[in-house]
């Protein structure tokens, strides 16, 4: 799921605990974390736009609903 900054507070209000990964790399840890904790919101922050886009596509492809 992709959120822009204005949507983030609304997304945080919809879930319980939030988990944050800074510097997501290829998204391996973020996807695994989200799958291991399906009731938590798992957020990843990545400064490289292309990498962040690839991670977002991976999350969509793996149908991870809470990342």
MOZITA-V815934 format. One record per residue. N is the residue number from 0. RES is the residue in three letters. PSI is psi in whole degrees, -180 to 180 (NA if undefined). OMEGA is omega in whole degrees, -180 to 180 (* if undefined). D_LAST is the distance of its C-alpha to the last C-alpha in Angstrom with 2 decimals. Layout:
<<N	RES	PSI	OMEGA	D_LAST> <N	RES	PSI	OMEGA	D_LAST>>
This chain:
<<0	UNK	138	-179	6.08> <1	UNK	134	177	8.08> <2	UNK	144	171	9.73> <3	UNK	167	-176	13.04> <4	UNK	-43	179	14.59> <5	UNK	-27	-179	16.70> <6	UNK	-15	-174	13.95> <7	UNK	-47	179	12.00> <8	UNK	-38	178	14.55> <9	UNK	-43	179	14.39> <10	UNK	-40	179	10.65> <11	UNK	-32	-179	11.33> <12	UNK	-19	-176	14.37> <13	UNK	-10	-174	12.84> <14	UNK	172	176	11.28> <15	UNK	-127	-178	12.96> <16	UNK	152	176	12.34> <17	UNK	143	177	9.82> <18	UNK	142	-173	9.34> <19	UNK	131	172	9.74> <20	UNK	126	179	10.49> <21	UNK	122	-176	13.15> <22	UNK	81	-169	14.25> <23	UNK	-10	-180	11.71> <24	UNK	-121	179	14.56> <25	UNK	-2	178	13.76> <26	UNK	5	-179	10.21> <27	UNK	-53	-177	11.88> <28	UNK	-42	-179	11.11> <29	UNK	-46	179	7.40> <30	UNK	-44	179	7.21> <31	UNK	-41	179	9.98> <32	UNK	-46	-179	8.80> <33	UNK	-40	179	5.91> <34	UNK	-35	-180	8.83> <35	UNK	-23	-178	11.30> <36	UNK	70	-173	10.07> <37	UNK	-18	-180	9.07> <38	UNK	-5	-179	10.52> <39	UNK	152	173	8.69> <40	UNK	124	-179	6.08> <41	UNK	117	-177	4.65> <42	UNK	141	175	5.71> <43	UNK	137	178	7.59> <44	UNK	126	180	11.02> <45	UNK	131	-177	13.27> <46	UNK	-19	180	16.74> <47	UNK	116	-174	17.64> <48	UNK	-47	-179	16.92> <49	UNK	-41	180	17.50> <50	UNK	-43	179	15.29> <51	UNK	-39	179	12.34> <52	UNK	-42	178	13.22> <53	UNK	-41	178	13.48> <54	UNK	-43	179	10.07> <55	UNK	-41	178	8.75> <56	UNK	-38	179	11.39> <57	UNK	-45	178	10.53> <58	UNK	-43	178	7.02> <59	UNK	-44	-178	9.23> <60	UNK	-37	-179	12.02> <61	UNK	0	179	10.60> <62	UNK	45	176	9.38> <63	UNK	110	-172	6.11> <64	UNK	-18	-172	5.89> <65	UNK	20	178	3.81> <66	UNK	NA	*	0.00>>
